[in-house]
Amino acid sequence: MLGLYKQFKKELKMGIINQEKWDNFVKVNADDAYSKACVDVARQVMVHLDDDPTPLHKGYHPDIHTAHGLICKSDDEVGAGSISGFMAGAVRSMIKAVHSRGEEFAESFGE
């Protein structure tokens, strides 16, 4: 499992502004499937945020320039199994805390 994390760590390096906090999120949530699903979705959302600089706005899936759209798309891509609204809130919190576009993402989420 740590090997997969190291693979993604390289991909995320650009947008991560608090690597220590991200590493801690990954570490403390590695052994619980529910929590790990949140980390996996957050990781994939951050890959999308790094790949597409298009500004986010409020709205819903399937619009991928919204927090909701990015979470749904990422959930499907990582096979998390349709995360709950509470889990989506955890994804938002992680991204807000560690990514350079975290504030923008949180605002699009509805904060």
C-alpha positions as CSV (number, residue, x, y, z in Angstrom):
1,M,0.0,0.0,0.0
2,L,2.9,2.4,0.8
3,G,4.2,1.8,-2.8
4,L,1.0,3.1,-4.3
5,Y,1.2,6.2,-2.0
6,K,4.8,6.8,-3.2
7,Q,3.6,6.6,-6.8
8,F,1.0,9.3,-6.2
9,K,3.2,11.4,-4.0
10,K,5.4,12.3,-7.0
11,E,2.3,13.3,-9.0
12,L,0.9,15.5,-6.3
13,K,4.1,17.4,-5.4
14,M,3.3,20.5,-7.4
15,G,-0.1,21.4,-5.8
16,I,0.6,20.2,-2.3
17,I,1.4,23.2,0.0
18,N,1.5,21.2,3.3
19,Q,3.2,17.9,2.6
20,E,3.5,17.0,6.3
21,K,-0.2,17.3,6.8
22,W,-1.0,15.3,3.7
23,D,1.4,12.6,4.7
24,N,-0.3,12.4,8.1
25,F,-3.8,12.2,6.5
26,V,-2.5,9.2,4.4
27,K,-0.9,7.5,7.4
28,V,-3.7,7.8,9.9
29,N,-6.4,6.7,7.4
30,A,-4.5,3.8,5.8
31,D,-6.0,1.0,7.9
32,D,-9.7,1.9,7.6
33,A,-11.5,1.4,4.3
34,Y,-14.0,4.2,5.0
35,S,-11.3,6.7,5.8
36,K,-8.9,5.5,3.1
37,A,-11.7,6.0,0.5
38,C,-11.7,9.7,1.5
39,V,-8.0,9.9,1.1
40,D,-8.1,8.2,-2.3
41,V,-10.8,10.5,-3.6
42,A,-9.0,13.6,-2.3
43,R,-5.8,12.4,-4.0
44,Q,-7.5,12.0,-7.3
45,V,-9.3,15.3,-7.0
46,M,-5.9,17.0,-6.4
47,V,-4.5,15.3,-9.5
48,H,-7.4,16.8,-11.5
49,L,-6.8,20.2,-9.9
50,D,-3.2,20.1,-10.9
51,D,-4.0,18.9,-14.4
52,D,-6.8,21.4,-15.2
53,P,-6.3,25.1,-14.2
54,T,-9.9,26.0,-15.1
55,P,-11.4,28.0,-12.3
56,L,-14.0,26.2,-10.2
57,H,-17.5,27.4,-9.6
58,K,-20.5,26.2,-7.6
59,G,-22.6,23.5,-9.2
60,Y,-23.0,19.8,-9.5
61,H,-21.9,16.7,-11.3
62,P,-21.4,16.1,-14.2
63,D,-19.8,19.6,-14.4
64,I,-16.1,18.8,-13.6
65,H,-15.4,22.4,-12.8
66,T,-17.2,22.2,-9.5
67,A,-16.2,20.5,-6.3
68,H,-19.2,18.2,-6.5
69,G,-18.3,17.2,-10.1
70,L,-14.7,16.5,-9.3
71,I,-15.5,14.5,-6.2
72,C,-18.0,12.3,-8.2
73,K,-15.6,11.8,-11.1
74,S,-12.7,11.0,-8.7
75,D,-14.9,8.6,-6.7
76,D,-15.7,6.7,-9.9
77,E,-12.1,6.7,-11.0
78,V,-10.7,5.2,-7.8
79,G,-13.7,2.9,-7.2
80,A,-14.5,4.3,-3.8
81,G,-18.1,3.2,-4.1
82,S,-20.2,6.4,-4.1
83,I,-18.9,8.2,-1.0
84,S,-21.4,9.8,1.3
85,G,-21.9,13.5,1.8
86,F,-20.1,13.3,5.1
87,M,-17.1,11.7,3.4
88,A,-17.2,14.4,0.7
89,G,-16.9,16.9,3.5
90,A,-13.8,15.1,4.7
91,V,-12.4,15.2,1.2
92,R,-13.1,19.0,1.1
93,S,-11.4,19.5,4.4
94,M,-8.2,17.6,3.4
95,I,-7.9,19.4,0.1
96,K,-8.5,22.8,1.7
97,A,-5.7,22.0,4.3
98,V,-3.0,20.8,1.9
99,H,-3.6,22.0,-1.7
100,S,-2.7,25.3,-3.4
101,R,-6.2,25.4,-4.8
102,G,-7.8,24.3,-1.5
103,E,-9.6,27.6,-0.7
104,E,-11.0,27.7,-4.3
105,F,-12.2,24.1,-4.0
106,A,-13.8,24.7,-0.6
107,E,-15.6,27.7,-1.9
108,S,-16.9,25.7,-4.9
109,F,-18.0,23.0,-2.4
110,G,-20.2,25.6,-0.7
111,E,-18.2,26.8,2.2
